[in-house]
Amino acid sequence: MNEKEMIDIINEILEDINEDILLYEGNNMMEDGIIDSFELIRIVNELEETFKFEIDAKYISEGYFNSKESIYKLVKMLSL
């Protein structure tokens, strides 16, 4: 899977959970009220199921889920 395909899949997941994520241009989705903790857990679950990896608890923090770009970076890192 190339990077564009990965980003497209992640965008579909994010859009299904909360389409505002794709429009968000800031750098802290939770603090800015774009996503809540329940949506964060849904994102984690969907990423784990789709990409067949486990996201360790140490990665389930705002730093890795501040923006769609930070989510792309996390998935890319965990997919290596």
Buried (B, 14 or more C-beta within 10 A) or exposed (E): EEEEEBBEBBBEBBEEBBEBBEEBEEEBBBEEEBBEEEBBEBBBEBBEEBBEEEBEEEBBEBEBBBBBEBBBEBBEEBEE
